Amino acid sequence: MTTQSVRIVPLDATTPNRKRGGDLRAMLTPTSVGSTSGFMGVALIEPGEQINEHYHPYSEEFVFVVSGELEVDLDGVTHELRPDHGLMIPREMRHRFRNVGTAEARMVFHLGPLAPRPELGHVDTEEVA
């Protein structure tokens, strides 16, 4: 790898996305770094907030919890997520994340492969409250 192909993206250089709840930051994407196989970001979820239920018709989602206390509903079944937990969400599985703790939760997510077009990558199944 040459240094010309390396791109570092600071979190504070990304735009918050609150469309699904929480603060989702897409960091390493086809637009920002030219990725071709998927994209990576960070979710910042305040106590009491949630990322509403949705699914990905083309992608698996890989999650790593950095900090905080989360619950995730996977096709309606609730699971506990804590720091240093990893999770793989299969394609088309409905999922929702809730911060059930008293501090901000942070989780890193990666989705791949990419959908044919960005607007096809997520299917929302509930509205943001």
N, C-alpha and C positions, 0 to 999 in steps of 0.2 A: 504494500500500500504506500502510495506516495503522500507526502504532506499536503499536496494540492487536493486530495480527495477527502481529507479529514475535516469534519465540520463539528464544532462545539456550539451547543445552543444552551445558554443560561435560562433557567426557569423564568426569571424576571423579563426575558425578552419575548415571552410567549403571551398570547392573548387569552384571558379567561373565557371559558365557554360554560355558561350556566343553563343551557337549553334543557338538559336532562336532570338538573339538580347538582349540588356540589359545585366545585370549580375544577373543570377538566382542562388540562393543558396539553395539547398535542405538541410534542417537542421535536421529535425526529420523524419527519413525514416526507412524502414525495415532493411537496412544495418547498419545505425548509432545507432538506439535505439531499434530495434526489433519490430517496430510498425506492426500491422496486419490489420488495417482497413483503412489506408490512410497515407498520408505524408504531411508535412508542410515545408514551406520555405519562403524566402524573395526575392523579386525582387528589384534590385537597377537599376534605369533607369536614365541616364543622359539627360539633355536638348537636344531635337532633336532626341534622340534614340527611338526605338520601340522594342517591342517583337512581332515578326512576327505572322501572322495568323496561327492558328492551332486549333485542337479540341481534345477532350478526348472521345473515344468511350465507355469507361467503368466507367468514374468518373464524378461527379459533382465537380465544382471548386468554392471554397469560397474565396473571396478576401476582405481584409481590407486595405484601404489606410491610411498609417501613416503620410506621408508628400508628398508635391508636387502637381502638376496639371497634371492630366492625362485625356486622352480620350480613350475610349474603343469602338471598333466596335464589335457589337454582330450580327452575321448573316448579316453584311453590314450596320447596323444602328448604328450611332455614338451617344455615351452618354458621358457626363462629369462626371469625378470622382475627388473628392477633399478629403482632410484629414477628417477622421472620417466617410467616406462613406464605406458601406459594399455592396457587390455584390455577388449573387449566379448565376453561369453560369451552365445551365443544360447540361447534357451529350449530346454529339454530336453537340453542338452549336459552330460554328466557332467564334473565337475571336482574337483580336489584341489590344495591349496597346501601346499608344504613350505618351511620356512626352512632353506636350505643354507649359510647364513653363520655368522658368529661373534658376531653382535649381534642384538638384537630387530629384527624386521621389522614395519613398520607399513604397512597399506594401507587406503585408503578404498574402500568399496563402496556401490553404489546399485543397487537392484532396482526394476524397474517393467515393466509395470503390476503392481498388487497382485493377489494371488490372491483368489478369492472369500471365503476364510476364512484366517486366519493359519496354521492347522495344515496347509493344503494347499500352502503356499508352498515347502517344501523336501521332497525325497524323499531320504533317506539310503540309500546303497548299500553302506556298510561301517560297522562299529562302531568307537567310539573305543578305541584300544589302552590 
